[in-house]
Amino acid sequence: TKSLVWFRRDLRDFDHAALYHALKDSTQVYCAFVFDTEILDKLTDKADRRVEFIWESLQELKAALLAKGGDLIVLHGNARDEIPKLAKSLGVESIYSNRDYEPAAITRDAYVAKAAGEENIAFHQFKDQVIFEQDEVLSLASKPYSVFTPYKNAHLKKLNDFYLSAYPVDRYSNYFAKPEKSFPDISLESMGFQRTNLKTMKLPTGMSGGATLFNDFTDRIQQYKAARDFPAVKGPSYLSVHLRFGTVSVRHLARTAWQMGGTGAEGWLNELIWRDFYFQILHHNPGVADGRSFKPEYEALPFPNNENLFKAWCDGKTGYPLVDAAMRQLNQTGWMHNRLRMVAASFLVKDLLIDWRWGEQYFAEKLIDFDFSANNGGWQWASSTGCDAQPYFRIFNPISQSEKFDAQGKFIRKYVPELKQCNDKEIHAPWLIPPLRQQALNIEIGHEYTLPIVDHGTQRALALALYKSAK
Ligand code: FAD
C-alpha cells in the first residue's frame, strides 16, 4: 500500500507520529510539504524569518529523507487543493499528518479530509506536537482546567514513559519511496520572499540546529530557574522556534528533563506544560481565536487606543529603556525574552491603555516562534483578561522591573546604545538625570533618547479605573 505523509509543523524525520504510522502501515511512503499560499499571502513583509527558517529546515529534512531512500516533495500553492491533488497523482490510499490545533488549520484539514475522501483516500491524524492534547488532561469532574497549577499537577501525575517514548521511525525505514516524476525546486525568491538576517543572527535551523541548541541547554538546565528571568544572561533554551516548527520532538525534550529531575530541569518541564496548557485552552475555547477574551467581563474594556502611542511602542521609542530594548530585540531578531514579553505586554495594555489584541497582532507578525495559543495566552495573562491571568490590579512597574532584571543595564545598552554611557543606576529612568550630568554624559534626554511618552503613575491610576469600570 502507498501513503503520503504531509509535513507541516513537524519538520523532522525522527520520533514523528505520522511518519511512524505511515511507515508501519504501508510499503511505499511519500513525503510532502506545501508552502501554503493561504498563509503566505497574508504576510505583508516579504522578508519573513519564519519562511526562511522553514525553507532552510526543509533542505535538511529533504537530505535526510533522500539518505533513507525517500524524498521530500515541496510545493507552493493552496494546501487545500495541492494535497488531495498530489495524493491522487501518486496513487496513495492514505494521507498521514500530525494534528494542528489552530482553528484555521482545523478547517483546512477538514476540507482536505473531505476532498481526499471523495477520491477514496483516507486522511489520518495523530498527536505529535504536544505531550497531552485536547481532553487528555481533565479534572476529576471531567472538566477542562482553566487554572494552571492543578492542570500541571494532573499533567505530571499522568506523565510516564509511555507518553514520552519516541516513535521508532527507523524501524521501518525500508519503506520510503521516491516519486517517479520530478518536482521543480522552490526557492524563497520564486515564492516572492527574501532572505532576512537569520544567518547573521546565527540561529541554527533544522533538526541539527534544534539538537545543537538542546545539547547546549542541557549543560546549563539546572541553572534555568535562577537564570531564566534575566535578559542579559544566557538562561533559557532558545528552542521556541524549533518547538514551533517541530525540528525537535517535544517528547524527547520533556523526557530528558523529566528523567534528569532537579529544580532546573523541573522548572523547564513546567514551561513545556504551560505550552500544553495553552493548547488545551485553545481547544476548549476556540472563541479566543476570534479575538474573544477568556473572561467575558473584560470582553469590551474601553481602551482609548492612541495610535501614536502604539507606534512608539512598536518602534521601541517609549522612553522607558527596558520596554524599548525589548521591542527593539523583537524587531531586530524576531525573538523576545519571556520576562520582556511580560513587561512589554503589560506596558502596552496598562501604561499605554491599548487593547491587548493590537499587541497580540504585532507579536504575531514579528515573532519567529509565533504560536497562536502561547501568544494569545501570554497576552491575555498580561492584560488580566485570560485564564489564570495576572489580576488586573497587578501592574508591572517598568522601572523596577528594569532595576531588578537588568540591574547593570547590560541588556538595555545592547539595544538602546543611546544610553550606553549612563551608569547602572541612571540607565533605568534616564529622564531623572540632572541637566548638568546629561551634559557631562554628552546626551540630552528628549533629544538623543526620547522622554517618557506617558507617566507610569498617572497611567497606572487610569488603568485601574478602566478595569474597575468593567467589573
Ligand atoms: P524556555 O524558557 O527555554 O522555555 C521552553 C519552552 O517552553 C519554550 O520554547 C516554549 O515552547 C515553552 N514555553 C515557555 N514559556 C511559555 C509560556 N508562558 N507559554 C507557553 N509556552 C511556553 N511562546 C511561544 O512559543 N510563541 C509565542 O507566540 C509566544 N508569545 C508570547 C507572548 C507573550 C505576551 C508572553 C508573555 C509569552 C509568550 N510566549 C510565547 C511564551 C514565552 O515567552 C516563550 O515561549 C519563550 O520566551 C521562548 O523562549 P525559549 O524557547 O528560550 O523558552
Residues whose N, C-alpha, C, O or C-beta is under 5 A from the ligand:
A	BS01	FAD	P236 S237 Y238 L239 S240 L243 E271 L272 W274 R275 M336 H337 N338 R341 M342 A345 L367 D369 F370 D371 A374 N375 G378 W379
